[in-house]
Amino acid sequence: MSGQAQLALPGLAAETAAEWVWSEETGEEIDVPAFVHETVMRAPVVSALAPAAGVYVDVTVGGGGHAEGILEAHPEARVIALDRDDAALAAARERLARFGDRVTFVKTPFGDVVKALAAAGLSEVDGLCADLGVSSPQLDDAARGMSFRREGPIDMRMDRSEGETALELVERVSDDDLADIIFHYGEEKRSRRIARSIKRALSEGQLVTTLDLRRAIVRAVGPVRVGGVDPATRTFQALRIAVNGELDQLETLLGALPGIIRVQGRVAILSFHSLEDRLVKRALQDRDLWEPLTKKPVVATEEEGAANPRARSAKLRAARRIAPVAGAPWAADASGMHPKARGR
């Protein structure tokens, strides 16, 4: 190894390079990868939106793949590109530079889509797409602390310029509140044991890096994978969702959709776990507002799943905005949220 040590993660098989992390004891710096993101289900998303001469909003532009597909599909389409991640926006700007003023970039979480559109002088758009959850470049960057496969700070923020880190969250909340976060956002049945173990590691000064966090989880539940899933997966997901307010952002976005999508406009949303998918499914079930374009969620082809493992868990739901029921018109309030959505 030419003096480079590697540290095996307990409970992880060592048959592939992805199962190893660099030990911080070597003094080697972890390379921060460029924001290179393989777009998930690009063609189905663009097809569902059926781009025409109009304005579309990509609320999670990431590396820019879906936005690029929209812009390429019709020469008069325009895109408002949102993201809270500076690195993602920089990558998207570079990728989409050839489209000039047909694309407008806004740094903001997707829950603030109404404000972002208002700032661009818009109240409605012809279509919206969202690619929810965490991106591969965010997972691969050890400095973000989103993956238990790489040694890094317990951060997990998508926008590292504001908000509390995952470690600060763990320090702030009680044992019971931490267990509730892990249970609700990670759907982890062993949340109480895990929360106690994490808090114990914190009190003993043994909770500094992502590998420390994983060790605390393994001490609580053991290193055995459950159905092929690493024992730390659900807890890391839960903390990341909590730190970034991901489900709150999604609920706000879904509530605003009827107010910002024009009649006959379309929406296409990719989700990657059941918590997200349930919210999307419920929001698009209202037949007074939406005509489904997908009877069941569309999933990636076997070929795409083999080429891009992240795509294997993706579910695409799409719908077309229809006119209000006759005699029952409605108007969105200043927040852009439909009255029905406010009552959820």
C-alpha positions in Angstrom: 0.0 0.0 0.0 3.1 2.3 -0.1 2.6 3.4 3.5 -1.1 4.1 3.0 -3.2 2.3 5.7 -6.8 1.3 5.2 -9.4 0.9 7.9 -12.1 -1.7 7.4 -15.5 -0.8 8.7 -16.8 -3.4 11.1 -19.5 -5.5 9.6 -18.7 -4.6 6.0 -17.4 -7.1 3.6 -14.0 -6.2 2.1 -14.5 -7.5 -1.4 -14.9 -4.1 -3.1 -13.0 -0.9 -2.9 -16.2 0.9 -1.9 -16.3 -1.0 1.3 -13.1 0.7 2.6 -12.3 4.2 3.9 -9.0 5.9 4.3 -7.8 6.0 7.9 -7.2 9.5 9.2 -4.1 8.1 11.0 -2.2 7.9 7.7 -2.2 11.7 7.3 -3.5 11.3 3.8 -6.0 13.8 2.6 -9.3 12.5 1.3 -9.9 13.7 -2.2 -13.1 15.6 -2.6 -14.6 14.5 -5.8 -16.0 16.9 -8.4 -19.7 17.2 -8.5 -20.3 14.6 -11.1 -23.8 13.3 -10.8 -25.2 10.6 -13.1 -28.8 11.7 -13.8 -31.4 9.2 -12.6 -34.2 8.3 -15.1 -33.5 11.3 -17.3 -35.5 10.2 -20.3 -38.7 9.2 -18.3 -38.6 12.5 -16.4 -38.3 14.6 -19.5 -40.9 12.5 -21.3 -43.4 13.0 -18.5 -42.9 16.7 -18.6 -43.3 16.8 -22.4 -41.4 20.2 -22.7 -42.9 22.8 -25.0 -42.4 26.6 -25.3 -42.8 27.5 -21.7 -41.2 27.8 -18.3 -40.2 24.8 -16.2 -38.7 24.7 -12.7 -36.2 22.1 -11.6 -36.3 22.4 -7.9 -33.3 20.1 -7.3 -31.0 20.9 -10.2 -28.1 18.9 -8.9 -25.7 18.3 -11.7 -28.1 19.7 -14.3 -29.1 16.5 -16.1 -32.9 16.8 -16.0 -32.7 20.6 -16.7 -30.5 19.8 -19.7 -33.0 17.3 -21.0 -35.8 19.8 -20.8 -33.8 22.5 -22.5 -32.7 20.2 -25.3 -36.2 18.8 -25.8 -37.6 22.2 -27.0 -35.7 25.2 -28.2 -38.1 27.7 -26.5 -38.3 26.0 -23.1 -36.8 27.9 -20.2 -35.8 26.5 -16.8 -35.6 28.0 -13.3 -32.9 25.9 -11.6 -33.0 25.6 -7.8 -30.6 24.0 -5.4 -29.4 24.7 -1.9 -26.0 23.2 -2.5 -23.3 25.6 -3.8 -21.3 22.8 -5.4 -24.4 21.5 -7.3 -25.2 25.0 -8.6 -21.6 25.5 -9.8 -21.7 22.2 -11.6 -25.1 23.0 -13.2 -24.0 26.4 -14.3 -21.0 24.9 -16.1 -23.1 22.1 -17.7 -25.9 24.4 -18.8 -23.8 27.4 -19.8 -24.5 26.8 -23.5 -28.2 27.6 -23.0 -27.4 31.1 -22.0 -30.4 33.1 -20.5 -32.8 30.2 -21.1 -31.8 29.0 -17.6 -31.9 31.0 -14.3 -30.1 29.7 -11.2 -31.4 30.3 -7.7 -29.8 29.1 -4.5 -32.6 28.0 -2.2 -34.2 24.9 -0.7 -37.0 23.6 -2.9 -39.6 24.3 -0.2 -39.1 28.0 -1.1 -40.1 27.5 -4.7 -43.0 30.0 -4.5 -40.6 32.7 -3.3 -38.0 31.8 -5.9 -40.6 32.0 -8.7 -41.9 35.3 -7.4 -38.4 36.7 -7.4 -38.2 35.7 -11.1 -41.5 37.5 -11.8 -43.5 34.3 -12.1 -46.5 32.9 -10.3 -47.0 29.8 -12.4 -45.0 27.4 -14.5 -45.6 24.8 -17.2 -43.9 22.0 -15.4 -41.8 21.0 -12.4 -39.4 18.2 -11.7 -37.8 17.1 -8.4 -35.0 14.6 -7.7 -35.4 14.1 -4.0 -32.9 13.0 -1.4 -29.1 13.0 -1.4 -26.9 12.9 -4.5 -24.0 10.7 -5.2 -21.4 13.5 -5.0 -22.8 14.5 -1.6 -22.4 11.0 -0.4 -18.9 10.7 -1.9 -17.6 13.9 -0.3 -16.2 12.8 3.1 -16.2 16.4 4.3 -20.0 16.4 4.2 -20.3 13.5 6.6 -23.3 11.9 4.9 -21.8 8.4 4.5 -20.6 5.9 7.0 -18.2 4.6 4.4 -15.9 7.6 4.6 -14.2 9.2 7.6 -15.5 12.8 8.0 -17.2 15.2 10.3 -20.7 14.4 11.5 -22.2 17.3 9.4 -24.7 16.1 6.8 -25.9 19.5 5.8 -26.7 20.0 2.1 -26.1 23.7 2.5 -23.0 24.0 4.7 -23.3 27.7 5.0 -26.1 27.6 7.5 -28.0 25.5 10.0 -26.8 23.0 12.7 -24.8 19.9 11.9 -25.9 16.4 12.7 -23.5 16.4 15.6 -24.9 19.6 17.0 -28.4 18.0 16.6 -27.3 15.0 18.6 -25.8 17.2 21.3 -29.0 19.3 21.5 -31.8 16.8 21.7 -32.7 14.4 24.5 -32.2 10.6 24.3 -36.0 10.2 23.6 -36.1 12.9 21.0 -33.1 11.4 19.2 -34.8 8.0 19.3 -37.9 9.5 17.8 -35.9 11.1 15.0 -34.3 7.7 14.2 -37.6 5.9 14.4 -39.7 8.3 12.3 -37.2 9.4 9.7 -35.2 6.1 9.5 -38.0 3.7 10.1 -35.6 2.0 12.5 -37.3 -0.3 15.0 -34.2 -0.4 17.2 -34.1 3.4 17.7 -34.1 3.4 21.5 -31.0 1.2 21.7 -29.2 3.2 19.0 -30.0 6.6 20.6 -28.7 5.5 24.0 -25.5 4.2 22.4 -24.9 7.4 20.4 -25.5 9.5 23.5 -23.2 7.3 25.5 -20.4 7.7 22.9 -21.0 11.5 23.0 -20.7 11.7 26.8 -17.5 9.6 26.7 -15.9 11.9 24.0 -16.0 9.1 21.4 -18.3 10.8 18.9 -16.3 13.0 16.6 -16.4 11.5 13.1 -18.8 9.5 10.9 -17.0 6.3 11.7 -17.4 7.0 15.4 -21.1 7.4 14.8 -21.3 4.1 12.9 -19.3 2.3 15.7 -21.9 3.6 18.2 -24.7 2.2 16.1 -22.9 -1.2 15.7 -22.4 -1.4 19.4 -26.1 -1.1 19.9 -27.4 -3.5 17.2 -24.4 -5.5 16.0 -22.5 -5.6 12.7 -24.8 -7.9 10.9 -26.5 -6.6 7.8 -30.3 -6.8 7.8 -31.5 -7.9 4.3 -28.2 -6.7 2.8 -28.6 -3.2 4.4 -25.8 -1.9 6.6 -27.0 -1.4 10.2 -26.0 2.3 10.1 -28.0 3.1 7.0 -31.3 4.0 8.6 -29.8 6.1 11.3 -27.6 8.1 8.9 -30.7 8.6 6.7 -32.8 9.8 9.7 -30.2 12.3 10.9 -29.6 13.6 7.4 -33.4 14.1 6.8 -33.7 15.8 10.2 -30.7 18.1 9.7 -32.0 19.3 6.3 -35.7 19.3 7.0 -36.2 17.2 3.9 -39.7 16.0 4.6 -40.9 19.4 5.8 -39.5 20.9 2.6 -41.3 18.2 0.6 -44.6 18.7 2.3 -44.3 22.5 1.6 -43.5 21.9 -2.1 -46.4 19.4 -2.5 -48.8 21.8 -0.9 -47.7 24.6 -3.2 -47.9 22.6 -6.4 -51.6 23.3 -7.3 -50.9 27.0 -7.0 -47.8 27.1 -9.2 -48.5 24.6 -11.9 -50.7 25.9 -14.7 -53.7 24.0 -15.9 -52.4 21.3 -18.2 -49.0 21.7 -16.7 -47.1 18.7 -15.5 -45.1 17.6 -12.5 -42.6 14.7 -12.3 -41.0 13.7 -8.9 -38.4 11.1 -8.2 -38.3 9.7 -4.7 -35.8 7.3 -3.2 -37.4 5.9 0.0 -40.9 5.1 1.2 -41.3 8.2 3.4 -40.9 10.5 0.3 -42.9 8.3 -2.0 -45.9 8.1 0.4 -46.1 11.9 0.6 -45.8 12.3 -3.2 -48.4 9.6 -3.9 -50.9 11.1 -1.4 -50.5 14.6 -2.9 -51.0 13.5 -6.5 -54.1 11.3 -5.6 -56.5 14.3 -5.6 -58.4 13.7 -8.8 -60.0 17.2 -8.5 -56.5 18.6 -9.2 -54.4 16.0 -10.9 -54.6 13.5 -13.7 -52.0 10.7 -13.1 -49.6 10.1 -15.9 -48.2 7.0 -14.2 -50.6 4.4 -13.0 -47.9 2.9 -10.9 -44.5 4.5 -10.1 -42.1 4.2 -12.9 -38.8 2.5 -12.0 -35.4 2.4 -13.7 -34.6 -0.2 -16.3 -32.4 -3.1 -15.4 -29.7 -1.6 -17.6 -29.8 1.7 -15.8 -29.8 0.0 -12.4 -26.7 -1.9 -13.3 -24.9 1.2 -14.6 -26.1 3.5 -11.7 -26.9 1.6 -8.5 -28.6 4.7 -7.0 -31.3 4.4 -9.7 -32.4 1.1 -8.4 -34.4 2.6 -5.5 -35.9 5.5 -7.6 -39.6 5.8 -8.1 -41.1 8.3 -10.5 -44.6 9.7 -10.1 -46.0 12.2 -12.6 -49.3 14.0 -13.1 -51.0 16.6 -15.2 -52.7 19.6 -13.6 -56.4 19.7 -14.5 -59.0 22.4 -14.2 -60.9 22.8 -10.9 -64.2 21.0 -10.5 -67.0 23.1 -12.1 -68.6 25.4 -9.5 -65.8 24.9 -7.0 -63.0 27.4 -8.1 -60.2 28.1 -5.7 -57.4 30.5 -5.4 -54.0 30.1 -3.7 -53.2 32.4 -0.9 -50.0 34.4 -0.7 -48.0 31.3 0.1 -49.0 29.6 -3.1 -50.5 26.7 -1.2 -53.8 25.1 -2.1 -56.5 25.3 0.6 -56.9 21.5 0.7 -53.2 21.2 1.2 -53.2 23.6 4.1 -55.7 21.3 5.9 -53.6 18.2 5.6 
